[in-house]
Amino acid sequence: MKGFFTYPVFLVLFLSFIGMMGFGAIVNYHHNGGEKFQILQTPVMIISSAPETLRKMIKRKSIFDDVVFPINDNIYENLKVFDKKLVVPSPENLILITRFDGDLKRSIVEIRDLATLEVLHSYLPNIEEIFIKIDFSKGKFRNLKKTKKRFFMWHPSITDKGELIFQSNSPLVKIDFNSNIIWVNDEHNYHHSTNLDDEENIYVPSHLRPYSKLVSDYVGLNNATEEHNFLDDAISILDKNGKTIFSKSVTEILIEQGYSHRIFAQQYYKPDPIHLNDIQPVLKDTKYFKEGDLFLSLRNLSMVILYRPSTNKIIKIIEGEFSHQHDVDIIDESRISIYNNNVFLNYLDETKVTNNEIVIYDFETNNFSKKFEKTFIENKINGDGHGLIDFLEDDSAIVEDRNNGRIFYLNSQGEVIWIFNNLDSKKQLYDLWWARVINLEKSKKIRKLIKND
């Protein structure tokens, strides 16, 4: 061994140790949002990601990153696509199901009869044509270009003419009843829910770039155009032609209303401290909220906000009985529902979920209650990152358990009428991307379109 530790060997070992420390320091600097030394960061991150890249290539049996896998490796021999449990009076409502079709190997949106789940119409837009209309020179879309097969149609809204508005954590897209592209708005990166008001204005979360000076100062940038990993969630309202009519940073709203500590005063810096996942517009005045107000679901703050754009004021903050929630909906003049994912993180950064819940908040009593609790427990509805409920006029509801590839139709007592499982021909489950019940008035109009098609 004495002969081994010659000066050249010792020098190589010493320089290797220094090199490893430098390599680790650059990786750490990158993950902490460092923007300098890009000439070093790029090759170091390529090298450091090589083992994970190789693992993915082996799993998907492809060198490309454009492959969609089932939710898990299980084969569900005993599951049915349409598992009917109860015979009930048939509703006239339609349901919009957006899903990845494991046989077609692509995303699809279907209008189905709510009672029978019969497919009445399908949307299969040409993703290539959508991509042609996107300016990929914008850095925010650099990863989207590689993922045509994984382009999903997230929570589509439907107009009276059967047009769809959707996104894929991407530009916002509108297509007609025959899946032809009407417009693509690539002003921002849009994500999560899309909702319409009575004039078919579109309400959708977005990520703002460049940041405002106010946000830049808090994030710690020298100027608003400097690249950074901070996700500045924003409210975006667009008209039916895809033109932005209102845009406001949620980060700014919280800072301006005195809640900057909720974003920037935690022990560690977080690049996604807000995570806006639903914007629900108020369509008529009530005692507790007014037409034009917005309910905002801020997942990573476990907070629902009633915000008034006309005065730039937070009217009410609702928190305390839910954690990492999704999907806030207005039930009536004094109550809202909140899809509670019931998520908690421990010191190992492990996600702990017992079961999801539907939490009802009553403005009149300032109290919370729960709905369908027994049904959620019995059916192990326990998704940690998604979830949605849509109520019908008779207080029945559809519940999407996206993490388990299922949609439930429940009566007003919480009894399961049917379960939809997004199975392919090999009996494997694939992703869902937020279904929607089409209200009765609009369902009648859509049925006429389908009949005349």
C-alpha positions as CSV (number, residue, x, y, z in Angstrom):
1,M,0.0,0.0,0.0
2,K,2.9,2.3,0.7
3,G,4.0,1.9,-2.9
4,F,0.5,2.7,-4.1
5,F,0.2,6.1,-2.5
6,T,2.7,7.8,-4.7
7,Y,2.6,11.5,-5.3
8,P,0.8,11.2,-8.7
9,V,-1.9,8.9,-7.1
10,F,-2.3,11.2,-4.1
11,L,-2.6,14.2,-6.4
12,V,-5.3,12.5,-8.5
13,L,-7.3,11.5,-5.4
14,F,-7.0,14.9,-3.9
15,L,-8.1,16.7,-7.1
16,S,-11.0,14.1,-7.5
17,F,-12.2,14.9,-4.0
18,I,-12.1,18.7,-4.8
19,G,-13.9,18.0,-8.0
20,M,-16.6,16.0,-6.3
21,M,-17.1,18.8,-3.8
22,G,-17.3,21.4,-6.6
23,F,-19.8,19.2,-8.5
24,G,-22.0,18.8,-5.5
25,A,-21.9,22.5,-4.8
26,I,-23.1,23.3,-8.3
27,V,-25.9,20.8,-8.0
28,N,-27.0,22.3,-4.7
29,Y,-26.7,25.8,-6.1
30,H,-28.9,24.9,-9.1
31,H,-31.6,23.3,-6.9
32,N,-31.6,26.4,-4.7
33,G,-32.5,28.5,-7.7
34,G,-29.1,29.9,-8.5
35,E,-28.9,31.7,-11.8
36,K,-25.2,32.4,-12.3
37,F,-22.5,30.1,-13.8
38,Q,-24.9,28.7,-16.4
39,I,-21.9,27.5,-18.4
40,L,-21.1,25.1,-15.5
41,Q,-24.7,24.3,-14.4
42,T,-25.9,22.9,-17.7
43,P,-23.3,20.1,-18.1
44,V,-23.3,19.3,-14.4
45,M,-27.1,18.9,-14.4
46,I,-27.0,16.7,-17.5
47,I,-24.4,14.4,-15.9
48,S,-26.2,14.3,-12.5
49,S,-29.5,13.4,-14.2
50,A,-28.0,10.6,-16.3
51,P,-28.9,7.7,-13.8
52,E,-32.5,8.8,-13.6
53,T,-32.7,9.3,-17.3
54,L,-31.3,5.8,-17.9
55,R,-33.8,4.4,-15.4
56,K,-36.8,6.0,-17.3
57,M,-35.5,4.8,-20.7
58,I,-35.3,1.2,-19.4
59,K,-38.8,1.5,-17.9
60,R,-40.5,2.9,-21.0
61,K,-38.4,0.9,-23.4
62,S,-37.7,4.1,-25.4
63,I,-35.1,6.8,-25.6
64,F,-37.8,9.4,-25.8
65,D,-39.6,11.2,-23.0
66,D,-43.0,11.1,-24.7
67,V,-44.5,8.0,-23.2
68,V,-47.5,7.6,-21.0
69,F,-47.7,4.8,-18.5
70,P,-50.7,3.3,-16.6
71,I,-51.3,4.6,-13.1
72,N,-49.6,1.5,-11.8
73,D,-48.5,-1.9,-13.0
74,N,-51.6,-3.8,-11.8
75,I,-53.9,-5.7,-14.0
76,Y,-57.5,-5.2,-12.8
77,E,-59.3,-8.4,-14.1
78,N,-62.3,-7.9,-11.8
79,L,-63.0,-4.2,-12.7
80,K,-65.5,-3.0,-15.3
81,V,-65.3,0.2,-17.3
82,F,-68.9,1.0,-16.4
83,D,-69.8,-0.6,-13.0
84,K,-73.5,0.2,-12.3
85,K,-74.6,-0.3,-8.7
86,L,-78.1,1.3,-8.5
87,V,-81.1,1.8,-10.8
88,V,-82.3,5.4,-10.4
89,P,-84.4,7.9,-12.4
90,S,-82.3,8.8,-15.4
91,P,-80.9,12.4,-15.3
92,E,-80.9,14.4,-18.5
93,N,-77.5,15.9,-17.7
94,L,-74.4,15.1,-19.7
95,I,-70.9,14.5,-18.4
96,L,-67.6,15.6,-19.9
97,I,-64.9,13.1,-19.3
98,T,-61.3,13.9,-20.2
99,R,-58.9,11.0,-20.0
100,F,-55.9,9.2,-21.4
101,D,-57.0,6.4,-23.7
102,G,-54.6,3.5,-23.1
103,D,-55.6,1.9,-26.5
104,L,-55.4,5.0,-28.6
105,K,-52.3,6.1,-26.7
106,R,-53.5,9.7,-26.5
107,S,-55.7,12.1,-24.6
108,I,-59.4,12.3,-25.5
109,V,-62.4,14.2,-24.3
110,E,-65.9,12.6,-24.4
111,I,-69.4,13.8,-24.0
112,R,-71.3,11.0,-22.3
113,D,-74.8,10.4,-21.1
114,L,-74.7,10.7,-17.3
115,A,-77.2,7.8,-16.8
116,T,-75.7,5.2,-19.1
117,L,-72.2,6.6,-19.8
118,E,-72.8,6.0,-23.5
119,V,-70.3,8.0,-25.5
120,L,-72.3,10.6,-27.6
121,H,-69.4,12.7,-29.0
122,S,-65.6,12.7,-28.8
123,Y,-62.9,15.4,-29.2
124,L,-59.6,14.4,-30.8
125,P,-57.8,17.5,-31.8
126,N,-54.6,17.4,-33.8
127,I,-51.8,18.2,-31.3
128,E,-49.4,18.9,-34.1
129,E,-51.7,21.8,-35.2
130,I,-51.8,23.1,-31.7
131,F,-48.1,23.1,-31.4
132,I,-47.7,25.0,-34.7
133,K,-49.5,27.9,-33.1
134,I,-47.2,28.1,-30.1
135,D,-44.1,30.3,-29.9
136,F,-41.6,27.8,-28.6
137,S,-38.9,30.5,-28.5
138,K,-40.5,31.4,-25.1
139,G,-38.5,29.7,-22.5
140,K,-41.6,28.7,-20.4
141,F,-42.6,26.2,-23.1
142,R,-39.2,24.6,-23.7
143,N,-40.3,21.3,-22.1
144,L,-43.7,21.2,-23.7
145,K,-42.3,20.7,-27.2
146,K,-41.1,17.2,-26.3
147,T,-44.4,16.0,-25.1
148,K,-46.9,15.7,-27.9
149,K,-48.1,12.3,-26.9
150,R,-48.5,13.4,-23.3
151,F,-50.5,16.5,-24.1
152,F,-53.6,16.1,-22.0
153,M,-56.8,18.3,-22.1
154,W,-57.0,19.4,-18.5
155,H,-60.5,20.3,-17.0
156,P,-62.1,21.4,-20.3
157,S,-64.9,23.9,-20.2
158,I,-67.7,23.6,-22.8
159,T,-69.7,26.4,-24.4
160,D,-73.3,26.3,-25.7
161,K,-71.9,25.6,-29.2
162,G,-70.0,22.6,-28.0
163,E,-66.6,24.3,-28.1
164,L,-63.9,23.2,-25.6
165,I,-61.4,25.4,-23.8
166,F,-58.5,23.5,-22.1
167,Q,-54.7,23.5,-21.5
168,S,-52.0,21.0,-20.6
169,N,-50.0,23.1,-18.2
170,S,-49.4,25.0,-21.4
171,P,-50.9,27.7,-23.6
172,L,-54.7,27.9,-23.5
173,V,-56.6,26.2,-26.5
174,K,-60.1,26.6,-27.9
175,I,-61.5,24.0,-30.4
176,D,-64.8,23.7,-32.1
177,F,-67.4,20.9,-31.9
178,N,-65.4,19.1,-34.7
179,S,-62.1,19.4,-32.9
180,N,-60.8,22.2,-35.2
181,I,-58.6,24.8,-33.5
182,I,-60.2,28.2,-33.1
183,W,-57.4,29.9,-31.2
184,V,-54.3,29.3,-29.1
185,N,-53.3,31.8,-26.4
186,D,-49.6,31.4,-25.5
187,E,-49.3,34.6,-23.5
188,H,-48.8,32.6,-20.3
189,N,-48.4,29.1,-19.0
190,Y,-52.0,28.1,-18.0
191,H,-52.7,25.3,-15.6
192,H,-55.3,23.5,-13.5
193,S,-59.0,24.4,-13.7
194,T,-60.9,26.3,-16.4
195,N,-64.3,27.8,-15.6
196,L,-66.8,30.0,-17.5
197,D,-69.2,32.7,-16.5
198,D,-72.6,33.5,-18.1
199,E,-70.8,35.5,-20.9
200,E,-68.4,32.6,-21.5
201,N,-65.4,34.6,-20.2
202,I,-62.7,32.1,-19.1
203,Y,-61.2,31.9,-15.6
204,V,-58.0,30.0,-15.4
205,P,-54.8,30.0,-13.2
206,S,-51.5,31.0,-14.9
207,H,-47.9,31.6,-14.1
208,L,-46.8,35.2,-14.7
209,R,-43.5,35.9,-16.4
210,P,-41.8,38.4,-16.2
211,Y,-42.5,39.2,-12.5
212,S,-43.6,42.6,-11.4
213,K,-41.1,44.7,-9.5
214,L,-43.0,44.0,-6.3
215,V,-42.7,40.3,-6.7
216,S,-39.1,40.6,-8.0
217,D,-38.1,42.5,-4.8
218,Y,-39.5,39.8,-2.6
219,V,-38.1,36.9,-4.5
220,G,-34.6,38.6,-4.5
221,L,-34.0,39.4,-8.1
222,N,-32.1,42.3,-9.6
223,N,-34.8,42.9,-12.2
224,A,-38.2,41.5,-13.2
225,T,-37.0,39.7,-16.3
226,E,-34.2,37.7,-14.6
227,E,-34.9,33.9,-14.9
228,H,-35.9,32.2,-11.6
229,N,-37.8,29.1,-10.5
230,F,-40.4,31.0,-8.4
231,L,-44.0,30.2,-9.6
232,D,-45.9,33.4,-9.5
233,D,-49.5,32.1,-9.6
234,A,-52.0,34.5,-11.2
235,I,-55.7,34.9,-11.9
236,S,-56.2,35.1,-15.7
237,I,-59.6,36.1,-17.1
238,L,-60.0,35.9,-20.9
239,D,-62.9,36.6,-23.2
240,K,-64.4,34.1,-25.5
241,N,-61.9,35.1,-28.2
242,G,-58.9,34.3,-26.1
243,K,-58.0,38.0,-25.2
244,T,-56.9,38.7,-21.7
245,I,-59.3,41.1,-19.9
246,F,-57.9,40.7,-16.4
247,S,-54.6,39.4,-14.9
248,K,-53.5,39.7,-11.3
249,S,-50.6,38.0,-9.4
250,V,-51.9,36.1,-6.3
251,T,-48.4,36.8,-4.8
252,E,-49.1,40.5,-5.2
253,I,-52.6,40.2,-3.8
254,L,-51.2,38.5,-0.6
255,I,-48.4,41.0,-0.3
256,E,-50.7,44.0,-0.7
257,Q,-53.2,42.6,1.8
258,G,-50.5,42.1,4.5
259,Y,-49.9,38.3,4.0
260,S,-46.4,38.3,2.6
261,H,-45.3,36.3,5.7
262,R,-47.4,33.4,4.5
263,I,-45.2,33.2,1.3
264,F,-41.8,34.4,2.3
265,A,-41.4,34.0,6.0
266,Q,-41.2,30.2,6.3
267,Q,-38.0,28.5,7.4
268,Y,-37.0,27.6,3.9
269,Y,-37.6,29.3,0.5
270,K,-40.2,27.5,-1.5
271,P,-40.5,27.9,-5.3
272,D,-44.2,27.0,-5.3
273,P,-45.6,28.5,-2.1
274,I,-49.2,29.2,-3.4
275,H,-50.3,26.6,-6.0
276,L,-53.5,28.2,-7.2
277,N,-55.6,25.2,-8.5
278,D,-59.1,26.6,-8.9
279,I,-60.8,29.9,-9.7
280,Q,-64.6,29.8,-9.1
281,P,-66.4,33.0,-10.3
282,V,-69.5,34.2,-8.5
283,L,-72.3,34.6,-11.0
284,K,-74.9,36.4,-8.8
285,D,-75.2,38.6,-5.7
286,T,-75.9,37.0,-2.4
287,K,-75.7,38.2,1.2
288,Y,-72.1,37.0,1.5
289,F,-70.6,37.4,-1.9
290,K,-71.2,39.5,-5.0
291,E,-71.3,38.9,-8.8
292,G,-67.7,39.2,-10.0
293,D,-66.1,37.9,-6.8
294,L,-63.8,35.0,-7.1
295,F,-63.2,32.0,-4.9
296,L,-59.5,31.0,-5.1
297,S,-58.2,27.6,-3.9
298,L,-54.5,28.0,-2.7
299,R,-53.4,24.4,-2.2
300,N,-50.0,24.9,-0.7
301,L,-51.3,27.4,1.9
302,S,-54.4,25.2,2.6
303,M,-56.5,28.3,2.2
304,V,-59.5,29.4,0.2
305,I,-59.9,33.1,-0.4
306,L,-62.9,35.1,-1.4
307,Y,-61.4,37.9,-3.6
308,R,-63.0,40.9,-5.1
309,P,-61.2,42.1,-8.3
310,S,-63.2,45.3,-8.6
311,T,-61.6,46.6,-5.3
312,N,-58.5,44.4,-5.2
313,K,-59.6,43.2,-1.7
314,I,-59.6,39.9,0.1
315,I,-63.1,39.7,1.5
316,K,-62.6,36.5,3.5
317,I,-60.0,33.9,4.2
318,I,-61.3,30.4,4.9
319,E,-59.0,27.8,6.5
320,G,-58.7,25.3,9.3
321,E,-60.7,22.2,8.4
322,F,-58.8,21.1,5.2
323,S,-55.3,20.5,4.0
324,H,-53.9,20.7,0.4
325,Q,-57.4,21.1,-1.0
326,H,-58.7,21.2,-4.6
327,D,-61.9,22.3,-6.3
328,V,-64.0,25.0,-4.5
329,D,-67.6,25.2,-5.7
330,I,-70.6,27.4,-4.8
331,I,-73.5,25.3,-3.6
332,D,-76.0,28.0,-2.8
333,E,-76.3,31.6,-1.5
334,S,-74.4,30.8,1.7
335,R,-72.4,27.6,1.3
336,I,-69.4,26.4,-0.7
337,S,-67.9,22.9,-1.0
338,I,-64.2,22.2,-0.8
339,Y,-62.5,19.0,-2.0
340,N,-60.2,18.2,1.0
341,N,-57.3,16.0,0.0
342,N,-56.3,15.7,3.7
343,V,-52.6,15.7,3.0
344,F,-49.8,16.1,5.6
345,L,-46.1,15.9,5.2
346,N,-43.8,14.5,7.8
347,Y,-40.1,15.1,8.5
348,L,-39.1,12.5,5.9
349,D,-41.0,14.6,3.4
350,E,-43.4,11.7,3.0
351,T,-47.0,12.5,1.9
352,K,-49.6,11.1,4.4
353,V,-53.2,10.8,3.3
354,T,-56.0,9.1,5.2
355,N,-59.0,9.7,3.0
356,N,-60.3,12.6,1.0
357,E,-63.3,14.6,2.2
358,I,-66.0,16.9,0.9
359,V,-66.0,19.8,3.4
360,I,-68.9,22.3,3.3
361,Y,-68.4,25.8,4.7
362,D,-71.4,27.8,5.7
363,F,-71.0,31.6,5.6
364,E,-74.1,32.1,7.7
365,T,-73.0,29.9,10.7
366,N,-69.2,30.2,10.0
367,N,-69.1,26.4,10.5
368,F,-67.8,23.4,8.6
369,S,-69.5,20.1,8.0
370,K,-68.7,17.0,5.9
371,K,-70.6,15.3,3.1
372,F,-70.4,11.7,1.8
373,E,-67.8,10.9,4.5
374,K,-68.8,7.2,4.8
375,T,-68.7,6.7,1.0
376,F,-65.2,8.1,0.7
377,I,-63.9,5.8,3.5
378,E,-65.6,2.7,2.2
379,N,-64.3,3.3,-1.4
380,K,-60.8,4.4,-0.3
381,I,-61.0,7.7,-2.2
382,N,-57.6,8.9,-1.1
383,G,-55.8,10.9,-3.8
384,D,-53.1,13.2,-2.6
385,G,-52.7,15.5,-5.6
386,H,-56.0,15.8,-7.4
387,G,-59.7,15.4,-6.8
388,L,-63.0,17.0,-7.9
389,I,-66.7,17.1,-7.1
390,D,-69.5,18.4,-9.2
391,F,-73.0,18.7,-7.8
392,L,-76.2,18.3,-9.8
393,E,-79.5,20.1,-9.3
394,D,-80.9,17.3,-7.1
395,D,-77.8,17.3,-4.7
396,S,-76.4,14.2,-6.3
397,A,-72.8,14.5,-7.5
398,I,-69.9,13.1,-9.5
399,V,-66.6,12.6,-7.7
400,E,-63.4,12.1,-9.6
401,D,-60.7,10.1,-7.9
402,R,-58.1,10.9,-10.4
403,N,-55.2,9.2,-8.6
404,N,-57.0,5.9,-8.8
405,G,-58.4,6.4,-12.3
406,R,-62.1,6.4,-11.2
407,I,-65.2,8.5,-11.3
408,F,-68.1,8.0,-9.0
409,Y,-71.7,9.0,-9.5
410,L,-73.4,9.4,-6.0
411,N,-77.0,10.1,-5.1
412,S,-77.8,12.8,-2.5
413,Q,-77.4,10.2,0.3
414,G,-73.9,9.2,-0.9
415,E,-74.9,5.8,-2.3
416,V,-72.9,4.8,-5.4
417,I,-75.0,4.8,-8.6
418,W,-72.1,3.8,-10.9
419,I,-68.3,3.8,-11.1
420,F,-66.3,4.6,-14.2
421,N,-62.9,3.0,-14.4
422,N,-60.5,4.3,-17.0
423,L,-59.4,0.9,-18.2
424,D,-57.7,-0.1,-21.5
425,S,-58.2,-3.4,-23.3
426,K,-55.4,-4.9,-21.1
427,K,-57.3,-4.0,-17.9
428,Q,-54.9,-1.4,-16.8
429,L,-55.9,2.0,-15.4
430,Y,-54.9,5.3,-17.0
431,D,-55.1,9.0,-15.9
432,L,-58.1,11.2,-15.8
433,W,-57.9,15.0,-16.1
434,W,-60.9,16.4,-14.2
435,A,-64.4,15.6,-15.4
436,R,-67.3,18.0,-15.4
437,V,-71.1,17.7,-15.1
438,I,-72.8,19.8,-17.8
439,N,-75.7,21.6,-16.3
440,L,-79.3,20.7,-17.4
441,E,-79.8,23.8,-19.6
442,K,-76.5,23.4,-21.5
443,S,-77.0,19.7,-21.7
444,K,-80.2,20.2,-23.7
445,K,-78.4,22.5,-26.2
446,I,-75.5,20.0,-26.5
447,R,-77.9,17.2,-27.2
448,K,-79.3,19.1,-30.1
449,L,-75.8,19.7,-31.5
450,I,-75.1,15.9,-31.3
451,K,-78.4,15.0,-32.9
452,N,-77.8,17.4,-35.9
453,D,-74.1,16.4,-36.3
